[in-house]
Structure formats: structure tokens, C-alpha cells
């Protein structure tokens, strides 16, 4: 996702989508999840487990970049 969506999840599909967290410190992940929900308004925060799983989430970036180019858009609500 881009930074605009990260801080304003309601800007896409009325916030009906998910964000992921990964890490080795359960307490830290809980704080991040709370922050995402309270400060940014995320409804669905999915804990993917330890930090090794973060690599998988980074693989989403290449497809997002390709979609941006193909659609001439950063996949904003105006295109979806």
C-alpha cells in the first residue's frame, strides 16, 4: 500500500480491507496493532507471526508497481 492509504484506510472500500503486522516481540506487535486501529482507523489487523514472515509481505510491492503502471494509477479509490 502507499502511505496515503496506510494512514487513511477509509479512503478505499470504506476501510473493508486488511493490514498485516509481523515481528518477534508480541508486546510490540500488540502496541502497533492498537495504534493502527486507534490512530489510523484500521478495522482488520492480521498478525502474520514472526519477523521472517515480513519478507512475504514485501513481495506484494512488485505487483502493486505493475498495476500502477498498467492502470496509470496508484490504485486509488477513483480506479477501484
Secondary structure by P-SEA (a helix, b strand, c coil): ccaaaaaccccccccccccccccccaaaaaaaaaaaaacccccbbbbcccccaaaaaaaaaaaaaaaaaaaccccccccc
